[in-house]
Amino acid sequence: MNKIEVKKGQILQRKGDLNTKVYQVESGLLRSYSIDEKGKEHIYMFAPENWIVADSLPPEKPCELFIDALEDSVVILNDKNDLSINDTESKKIIKRFGVLQKRIIMLMSASAIERYEHFIETYPDIVQRVPQKLIASYLGITPEALSAAKRTRALKK
């Protein structure tokens, strides 16, 4: 186990890197994302305190995701090959895969407001910590569509 401090904006992993790590967030906030051929970022997931984030590919294959810090953070690095999974770790991994599966399904079929409501349920503690343009990117919608979804949601209450 190797604990490191990372500064806001620091990139921990770049697309194409080999031997990538599993990052367990002790404090702060990380994100994983891809960049398309037009240079547009697509956020894959956020990792607040007590979450883990990693590229799903084996360590010997080039990774597909960038990982960076959205806040100054303390992160525990684990080698993918050296993980000893205990009950706590298993629960974190299961939670991560569950969130990702639901996210993929929602991106295929859910409206902007449904995506935003799911985001609030999934990440209730980071809604105020992340710029709206990053939330819109995560949801796969424009910032304007996010504003409209928030207005619609407010009217429904």
N, C-alpha and C positions, 0 to 999 in steps of 0.2 A: 504494500500500500504506500502510495506516494502522494502527499498532500502539497498542493501548490496554490499560490495566490495569483490571480489573473486580473488585469486591469480592464475596465470598460473599453470595448473595441478590440481587444486582443483576440487574434484568430488562433484557436487551438488545433484546428484541423482544416486542411484544404482538400478539395476534390482531387483525387488521384493519389493522395498519400497512402503509403503502405504501413502496416503494423500500427493501425490506429488503436486508440484506447477506449475504454468505457469511462465516462466522466460522471462522477457522482457529486452533485452540488450540495455542499455543506451550507454555504450562504451565498447569496447573490442570485444571478439569473443568466442562463445560457440560452442559445437558440441553435437549431440546426436548420440549414437551408441549402437550396440549390440555386444556381444561376443559369438561366436559359441562354440560348445562342444569341438572343437579342440583348443580353446583359441584365435582364429583369430577375430580381430575387424572388424566390418562392419559398416561404417559410414552411418547413416540415413540422417542427414542433418547438415549443418552449420548454425549458427545464428550470423551474424554480427550486427552492430549497427541498431537499430530500427526494429529488427526482434524479433519474439517470438519463443520460443521452449518449448515443453511440450510433455509428453507421452499422447497418445490419450485416454487411458483408464480412466474410472471414478476414483475419488480419493480413493474410498473404495476398489478398486481392486489392486493387486500387479502390479506395472509398468513393462514394458518390456524393457525399454531403460535406458542406463547410460547417464548422462549429465555431461560434465566437461568443464573447461575453457582452451582454447588454448592460451589465452593472459590474462594478468591482466584485469579485467572487473568490470564494475559497472552494477548491475542487479536489476531490480525491480521484487519482488516476488508478485504473486497474487494467492490467493486460487482459485482453480477451481470452487468451489461452490459459491464464492462471486463475480465473475466477473460481472460487469455491462458493457455490450457491447455497446459502442457508435460507431459512424460511423468510426472513426479512427481505433478502435480495430477490427471492422468487416472487414475492408479492410485488416488488417494484417492477420487475420485468413483466409480470402478468398485467399490471396496471398500464405500463407503457404500450404493450401490444394491443391491449383493449382500446386504449385511446386512439391509437393509430388505425386500427380496424374501423372503428366508428367514424373517424375522420375521413377515411377513404370513401366509405359508403356515403357519408354526408356530402362530400365534394361532388359525387356523381349525381346526387338526386335532390339535395335539400335546397330550399330557398335561402336567400341572404339572411333573413331574420332567423330562420331555424339554425343556420350555421352560427350566427352571433349568440343566440341563446345557449347553444351547446358550448361555445367558447366560454361564456360566463360560468356555466356549470362546471366545466373542466378546470378552468383557471380563475377561480373567484378572487384569489389573492393578488393577481398580477394585472387585472384590468386597468387599474390606475397607474401602474408602473411602466406600461409599454405605450409608446406613441401610437395614435390611432392608425397611422399609415402602415405600421407593422401588423396590427390586428387585421386590417383590411387585406394585407398580403397573405397572412396566414389563412384567412377565410376564402381567398381566391376571388375577392371582389375589389372594386375600386373604393377609394376613400369616400367618394360621393354616395356609393351604394351602401356603405356602412352607415353613414350619417342618416340616410333614408330609413334603413332598417332600425336604427336606434329611435328615430322619431316614431315610426310605426309601433314599435314595442312600447314606447312611453304612452302613446294614445290608447293602447289596449289595456293599460293598467288603470 
